Structures are given as structure tokens and as C-alpha cells.
Amino acid sequence: EVQLQASGGGSVQTGGSLRLSCRVSGVTLDDYAIGWWRRAPGTERELVSCINAGDGETYYGGSVEPGRFTISSDNAENTVYLQMRDLRPEDTAVYYCNAKPKSRDTDYWGKGTRVTVSS
């Protein structure tokens, strides 16, 4: 069974940092692409970043400035990280982890972790 556990959210002031973790159980991680999505109250879900855990290729959504967020994977620990720096109130949202196997058209979702950035 594929299971995703997101953690690391919390409350931080503008300019602070947080590191989110997504642990994926029941898979060989390098067979998957892992994405971070977020959803603010009353808004649509948007893609923040994703990584091909096999070759390390990364992608960042258009609303994220390069370098402010960094995605990485630790395949031995079956964990993908999202390091967030210089956080702003606009980053306030529930962040979700998504896993997509390369071999089939399937998506798996975990329960989100909440990030709150205060002014």
C-alpha cells in the first residue's frame, strides 16, 4: 500500500524558514515523481515543486521564485523535502504531498501539513 505522510508545517513570521518532509511508504522511491502542492483558503490548488526521484530532475511552479524554495530527495529514507526560506504571508496554505509512479497513470495523495506565515 502506498502511503504518504507530510510533516514539518507550523507558524512562522515573515522572513522565516521551514522544512517540510514527505515520507512515502510502500514504494521504491526512484520509480516515482513526487510533488508538493498547496491550497490557501478559498483558492485552487497550485503546484509548488516536484522532483523525479530517479534522476533528480526538478521543477518549480511559476509562482515560486527560484532559490527561495528547494526540493530534494533522500531515496534511502524514502523522503522528499521542501526547504522554504524567506517565507511570506502569501505562502500561507495547507501543503500536500503527491506521488506519481512512472509506470502507470496513477496518483497518490497524503494529508496536508499547514503552514502559517504572519506579518
DAZI-V419728 format. One line per field, one symbol per residue. ss: DSSP state (H for helix, E for strand, C for the rest). phi: phi as a letter, one per 30 degrees, with the letter a starting at -180 (. if undefined). burial: I if it has 24 or more other ideal C-beta (glycine too) atoms within 12 Angstrom, else O. Layout:
ss: ???
phi: ???
burial: ???
This chain:
ss: CCEEEEECCEEEECCCCEEEEEEEECCCHHHEEEEEEEECCCCCCEEEEEEECCCCCEEECCCCCECCEEEEEEHHHCEEEEEECCCCHHHCEEEEEEEEECCCCCCEECECEEEEEEC
phi: .dbcbcajdlcbdejdbbbcbbcccibcddcbccbcbbbdeibddbdcabbdddcidbbbdddcdejdcbcabbddchbccbdcbhdbedddaccccbbbdddadbbbbcddbdcbccd
burial: OIOIIIIIIOOIOOOOOIIIIIIIOOIOIOOIIIIIIIOOOOOOOOIIIIIIIOOOOIOIOOOIOOOIIIIIIOIOOIIIIIOIOOIIOOIIIIIIIIIIIOOOOOOIIIOIIIIIIOO
